[in-house]
Amino acid sequence: MQAVQKLRPDGPEPKPLAVPTREWHPFLILYLAYVSGEPNRDIMSRLYIGEGTFNRTRRHALQGLAKAVQEMDRAMQV
């Protein structure tokens, strides 16, 4: 959860019924899928993106998440 929060953009959270800006997509995809447990099709609908864009964004978000976990692990070993 801490690593997912590191991907959260600065600034106010998007309003529930508003379409979030693209900078929020990686965080929202991971948060909604893995923390909230929402189905992928619901996330795609909320973000108004297609399956290809969803998969690309999720892949990049997971790479960012892996990097955040590595950084957290290194910080704990020091």
N, C-alpha and C positions, 0 to 999 in steps of 0.2 A: 504494500500500500504506500509506503514511504517513497519507493522508487517511482511509482505511478504519479504521485504528487509532484515529483521533481519535473515532470513533463508539463505540468499545468502552466499555461501562459500567465504573464502578469496582467493585472487589470481585473475589472469586474467580470464575474461569471455571466455568460449569456442568459438572457431571460428564457424561461421554460418554453414558451411558444414561438420564440424568434429563431430564425436560422442562424446558427453560430458562424463566425468568420472562420476561414480555413486554418488560421493559426490554432484554433481550438480543436480541430478534427483529430489529431493524433491522441491527445489526452482523452477526449470524449469517447473515442472508439475503444481505447483500452479500459477506461473506467466503466463505461456502460456494459461492455462485453464481459469483463473479468471480475469486476466488483459488484455491479448491479445485476449481472446475469441476463441482460436483455438479448434477445435474438438478433443476429446480424441484420436480418431484413428490416427490423424495427429501427435499428441504428442508421441504416442506409436511408430509410424514409425520413427520419428526423433531420439528418444532415443534407438531404436532397442530393445524394451522390449515388452513382451506379456501383455495381459489384466490382468492376475493375479498379475504380478509384478507391473504393473501400479496401480492397485487398492490398493495393500498393501502399496506401496510407497506414494500414495496420502493420505491414511489414516494416516500414520505416519507423513506426512508433515502437515496435518490438525491439528494433536495433537500438533505439534511444534508451529504452528500458533496460536492456542488457548492459549498456554503457553506464547507466546510472547505478545499477547493482554493482558493477565492478568498482566504480568510484567509491561507493559506500563500503564495500568490502575492504578496499585498500585503506580507507580512513580508519576502519576499525582495527586494522593490523598494526597501525603505527602507535 
